[in-house]
């Protein structure tokens, strides 16, 4: 609330989701419901709406006067339905969701988020068969269809494909690895099919074991590849030294937080054997956030893999990313 200047939880939710209303004006409108084109932003908002609805349900609260009820569920559903209309069934990839509404090739983060949102909504409303069908369609596309072209031989997800499904964007960002974990974990719970957990574990193992083969940070190559430096996550654009500072943009500064948040959601759906296997990794990220990423004033920076030597960035996105790592560790790290 301090960052946004709002004073109520309801207003905070609306500011985060860029909801169209009289206070915010017509320029602040959700992409898939009002003709804007950035669908991944809408999908993030949809997941947030559903979490708010689940919180309200758990605490016996509601949004008085806001219809239809349950209000935030229907907001999330409207976003999911908009995204579903852009499923690329007739493209060379035979599926996936583009980042732009007029896109011709699947974008990885947008498709992952659509999948996660579809599964989560199907879990929330088990009577909606369309949601279940959407979730199954996406799961099949990933595991049996051309969605496999978005994952490299090591198990890591590239950033997207062209319309012919033969020209991948080879950036390897942490958040593309995390958001598929949460969707697959939820799909295992929804269907009772544990093969979805196994599918996700190939990616998680690839992240944990990726190492530093892509070179010193920040990487000078056009394509940026995530690294694990001394057991700690790093984006290819991270940089700790003043002589080689971070070159991540405003979005990329948050990516590691999205990975940790969705790893937590995946572990929510995994058994204790899986949780125990990755507890040390989860704890290491939290320890790095505390010992390397946190300044004396309590602000958390972008760089976790080493002490900041003048190259890290500090803002609300890097703070949120660090908190996501700590929240994950609170549930699933080694005590």
FENNOR-V870702 format. One record per residue. RES is the residue in three letters. SS is DSSP state (H for helix, E for strand, L for the rest). OMEGA is omega in radians with two decimals (999 if undefined). BURIAL is + if it has 24 or more other ideal C-beta (glycine too) atoms within 12 Angstrom, else -. Layout:
res	ss	omega	burial
RES	SS	OMEGA	BURIAL
RES	SS	OMEGA	BURIAL
This chain:
res	ss	omega	burial
UNK	L	3.10	-
UNK	L	-3.13	-
UNK	L	-3.01	-
UNK	L	-3.13	-
UNK	L	3.11	-
UNK	L	-3.03	-
UNK	L	3.13	-
UNK	L	3.13	-
UNK	H	-3.13	-
UNK	H	3.11	+
UNK	H	3.12	-
UNK	H	3.11	-
UNK	H	-3.09	+
UNK	H	3.11	+
UNK	H	-3.10	-
UNK	H	-3.09	+
UNK	H	-3.10	+
UNK	L	-3.07	+
UNK	L	3.10	+
UNK	L	3.02	-
UNK	L	-3.04	-
UNK	L	-3.09	-
UNK	L	-3.05	-
UNK	L	3.11	-
UNK	L	-3.01	-
UNK	L	-3.12	-
UNK	L	3.13	-
UNK	L	-3.05	-
UNK	L	-3.14	+
UNK	L	-3.04	+
UNK	H	-2.97	+
UNK	H	3.14	+
UNK	H	-3.05	+
UNK	H	3.01	-
UNK	L	3.04	-
UNK	L	-2.95	+
UNK	L	-3.07	-
UNK	L	-2.96	+
UNK	H	3.10	+
UNK	H	3.08	+
UNK	H	3.11	+
UNK	H	-3.13	+
UNK	H	3.05	+
UNK	H	-3.14	+
UNK	H	3.13	+
UNK	H	3.10	+
UNK	H	3.10	+
UNK	H	3.13	+
UNK	H	-3.10	+
UNK	H	3.07	+
UNK	H	3.10	+
UNK	H	3.11	+
UNK	H	3.12	+
UNK	H	3.07	-
UNK	H	3.12	-
UNK	H	3.13	+
UNK	H	-3.09	-
UNK	H	-3.08	-
UNK	H	3.07	-
UNK	L	3.13	-
UNK	L	3.11	-
UNK	L	3.10	-
UNK	L	-3.04	+
UNK	L	3.07	-
UNK	L	-3.13	-
UNK	L	-3.10	-
UNK	L	0.00	-
UNK	L	3.14	-
UNK	L	0.03	-
UNK	L	-2.90	+
UNK	H	-3.03	+
UNK	H	3.00	+
UNK	H	-3.11	+
UNK	H	3.05	+
UNK	H	3.10	+
UNK	H	-3.13	+
UNK	H	3.13	+
UNK	H	3.11	+
UNK	H	3.13	+
UNK	H	-3.14	+
UNK	H	3.08	+
UNK	H	3.11	+
UNK	H	-3.12	+
UNK	H	-3.14	+
UNK	L	-3.11	-
UNK	L	3.06	+
UNK	E	-2.96	+
UNK	L	-3.06	+
UNK	L	-3.06	-
UNK	L	3.14	-
UNK	L	3.09	+
UNK	L	3.11	-
UNK	L	3.10	+
UNK	L	3.14	+
UNK	L	-3.04	+
UNK	L	-3.10	+
UNK	E	3.12	+
UNK	L	3.09	+
UNK	L	3.07	+
UNK	L	-3.08	+
UNK	L	3.12	+
UNK	L	-3.13	-
UNK	L	-3.09	+
UNK	L	3.12	+
UNK	L	-3.10	+
UNK	L	3.03	+
UNK	E	-2.98	+
UNK	H	-3.07	+
UNK	H	-3.13	+
UNK	H	3.14	+
UNK	H	3.09	+
UNK	H	-3.10	+
UNK	H	3.07	+
UNK	H	3.11	+
UNK	H	-3.14	+
UNK	H	-3.14	+
UNK	H	3.14	+
UNK	H	3.14	+
UNK	H	-3.10	+
UNK	H	3.10	+
UNK	H	3.09	+
UNK	H	3.06	+
UNK	H	-3.12	+
UNK	H	-3.11	+
UNK	L	-3.05	+
UNK	L	-3.14	-
UNK	L	-3.12	-
UNK	L	-3.08	-
UNK	H	3.12	-
UNK	H	3.10	-
UNK	H	3.12	+
UNK	H	3.12	+
UNK	H	3.10	-
UNK	H	3.14	+
UNK	H	-3.13	+
UNK	H	3.11	+
UNK	H	-3.14	+
UNK	H	3.13	+
UNK	H	3.12	+
UNK	H	3.14	+
UNK	H	3.11	+
UNK	H	-2.96	+
UNK	H	-3.05	+
UNK	H	-3.02	-
UNK	L	-3.06	+
UNK	H	3.02	+
UNK	H	3.11	+
UNK	H	3.13	+
UNK	H	3.09	+
UNK	H	3.14	+
UNK	E	-3.09	+
UNK	L	-3.04	+
UNK	L	-3.14	-
UNK	L	-3.11	-
UNK	L	-3.12	+
UNK	L	-3.06	+
UNK	E	3.04	+
UNK	L	-2.96	+
UNK	L	3.13	+
UNK	E	3.14	+
UNK	L	3.02	+
UNK	L	-3.05	+
UNK	L	-3.13	-
UNK	L	3.12	-
UNK	L	3.13	+
UNK	L	-3.13	-
UNK	L	-3.06	-
UNK	L	2.92	+
UNK	E	-2.90	+
UNK	L	2.97	+
UNK	L	3.11	+
UNK	E	-3.12	+
UNK	L	-3.13	+
UNK	H	-3.02	+
UNK	H	3.06	+
UNK	H	3.12	+
UNK	H	-3.08	+
UNK	H	-3.03	+
UNK	H	3.05	+
UNK	H	3.12	+
UNK	H	-3.08	+
UNK	H	3.13	+
UNK	H	-3.13	+
UNK	H	3.10	+
UNK	H	3.11	+
UNK	H	3.13	+
UNK	H	3.08	+
UNK	H	3.12	+
UNK	H	-3.12	+
UNK	H	-3.02	+
UNK	H	-3.02	+
UNK	L	-3.10	-
UNK	L	-3.07	-
UNK	L	3.07	-
UNK	H	3.09	-
UNK	H	3.04	+
UNK	H	3.14	+
UNK	H	3.11	-
UNK	H	-3.14	+
UNK	H	-3.08	+
UNK	H	3.07	+
UNK	H	3.11	+
UNK	H	-3.11	+
UNK	H	3.09	+
UNK	H	3.12	-
UNK	H	3.10	+
UNK	H	-3.07	+
UNK	H	-3.04	+
UNK	L	-3.00	-
UNK	L	3.10	+
UNK	L	-3.03	-
UNK	L	-3.06	-
UNK	L	-3.08	-
UNK	L	3.02	+
UNK	L	-3.09	-
UNK	L	-3.11	-
UNK	L	-0.13	+
UNK	L	-3.11	+
UNK	L	-3.12	+
UNK	L	-3.11	-
UNK	L	3.11	-
UNK	L	3.07	-
UNK	L	3.14	-
UNK	L	-3.10	+
UNK	E	3.09	+
UNK	L	3.08	+
UNK	E	2.94	+
UNK	E	-3.03	+
UNK	E	-3.11	+
UNK	L	3.14	-
UNK	L	-3.03	+
UNK	E	-3.14	+
UNK	E	3.01	+
UNK	E	2.95	+
UNK	L	3.09	+
UNK	L	-3.14	+
UNK	L	3.12	+
UNK	L	3.05	+
UNK	L	-3.07	+
UNK	E	-3.02	+
UNK	E	3.08	-
UNK	L	3.13	-
UNK	L	3.10	-
UNK	E	-3.01	-
UNK	E	3.08	-
UNK	L	3.07	+
UNK	L	3.12	+
UNK	L	3.06	+
UNK	L	-3.01	-
UNK	L	3.11	-
UNK	L	-3.08	+
UNK	H	3.11	+
UNK	H	-3.13	+
UNK	H	-2.91	+
UNK	H	-3.12	+
UNK	H	3.07	+
UNK	H	3.10	+
UNK	H	3.09	+
UNK	H	-3.08	+
UNK	H	3.11	+
UNK	H	-3.09	+
UNK	H	2.94	+
UNK	H	3.08	+
UNK	H	3.12	+
UNK	H	3.08	+
UNK	H	-3.13	+
UNK	H	3.03	+
UNK	H	-3.08	+
UNK	L	-3.10	+
UNK	L	3.10	+
UNK	L	-3.06	-
UNK	H	3.10	-
UNK	H	3.10	-
UNK	H	-3.14	+
UNK	H	-3.12	+
UNK	H	-3.10	-
UNK	H	-3.04	-
UNK	H	-3.09	+
UNK	H	-3.14	+
UNK	H	3.10	-
UNK	H	3.13	+
UNK	H	-3.13	+
UNK	H	3.14	+
UNK	H	3.13	+
UNK	H	-3.14	+
UNK	H	3.11	+
UNK	H	3.12	+
UNK	H	3.10	+
UNK	H	-3.10	+
UNK	H	-2.98	+
UNK	H	-3.14	-
UNK	H	-2.98	+
UNK	H	-3.01	+
UNK	E	3.10	+
UNK	L	3.14	-
UNK	L	-3.14	-
UNK	L	3.09	-
UNK	L	3.10	-
UNK	L	-3.13	-
UNK	E	-3.08	+
UNK	E	-3.09	+
UNK	L	-3.02	+
UNK	L	3.09	+
UNK	L	-2.90	+
UNK	L	-3.11	+
UNK	L	3.04	+
UNK	L	3.12	-
UNK	L	3.09	+
UNK	E	3.10	-
UNK	E	-3.09	-
UNK	L	-3.06	+
UNK	L	3.12	+
UNK	L	-3.13	+
UNK	E	3.06	+
UNK	L	-3.07	-
UNK	H	3.11	-
UNK	H	3.12	+
UNK	H	3.06	+
UNK	H	3.14	+
UNK	H	3.12	+
UNK	H	3.12	+
UNK	H	3.11	+
UNK	H	3.08	+
UNK	H	3.10	+
UNK	H	3.14	+
UNK	H	3.11	+
UNK	H	3.11	+
UNK	H	-3.12	+
UNK	H	-3.14	+
UNK	H	3.14	-
UNK	H	-2.86	+
UNK	H	3.10	+
UNK	L	3.02	+
UNK	L	3.13	-
UNK	L	999	-
